[in-house]
Amino acid sequence: MENWDIRRLSELAKKGEGVHLEFKKKANFPDKIAKELVAFANTQGGILLLGVDDDGTISGTRDIEGEVYVLEQAIQNLIWPKLDYAIQVIKLNEKKGIAVFEIERGKKLPLQLRKDFNTKTGKAYVRAGEQSLQASKEMREILRRRVKEKDTQFVFGEKERKLMELLESSPNITLTNYAQAAKLSKFVASRTLIKLVLANVLDIQPAEGQDLYFRK
């Protein structure tokens, strides 16, 4: 973990929330904060600043140790598999402080937010800008297989040729658009898109509604 001080935190906070940075004033809704941490782990990692206002003001929060405890309980009980993270608490004065949570990219993906400790299945989330979105079925499969597979080989056939034609006339495409234009079932279209993302032919961008696929 990096060694943070107020000067460095101020510089970081000025950048505003984004793919790898989230601000929370308090841990009032720890399950919602846990969702952000899951999304960081499923993307490329990130930093949560606890005790920082939405506009990036480092105002601190009272009883920062208690806030950290509440959030750590949520991490242990609601996130599966285990979340890898580090914490540093910085005191602003005798009453207020800030906590820096550095989240590593997950080793076993996708991480999920579950309802309680006894449940091992839940919802996976990924970062898209400053939002944490529920991962689609395709994104979950891509995350799972990226950890295990080094190279993906495929045969360039009619389905793939049609997809490349569609991406010549449009910068991106959704699963539904591809299935309709290529006259494929959604299952076959989904398998094709996943295969081409894993083969580094396409990129996937999480989005509300449906993911967007681009040529690399």
Sequence and secondary structure as in RCSB ss.txt:
>XXXX:A:sequence
MENWDIRRLSELAKKGEGVHLEFKKKANFPDKIAKELVAFANTQGGILLLGVDDDGTISGTRDIEGEVYVLEQAI
QNLIWPKLDYAIQVIKLNEKKGIAVFEIERGKKLPLQLRKDFNTKTGKAYVRAGEQSLQASKEMREILRRRVKEK
DTQFVFGEKERKLMELLESSPNITLTNYAQAAKLSKFVASRTLIKLVLANVLDIQPAEGQDLYFRK
>XXXX:A:secstr
     HHHHHHHHTT SBTTEEEES  SSHHHHHHHHHHHHHTT EEEEET  TTS    EESHHHHHHHHHHHH
HHHEES   EEEEEEESSSSEEEEEEEE   SSS  EE SSTT    B EEEETTEEEE  HHHHHHHHHHHH S
       HHHHHHHHHHHHSS B HHHHHHHHT  HHHHHHHHHHHHHTTSEEEE  SSS EEEE 
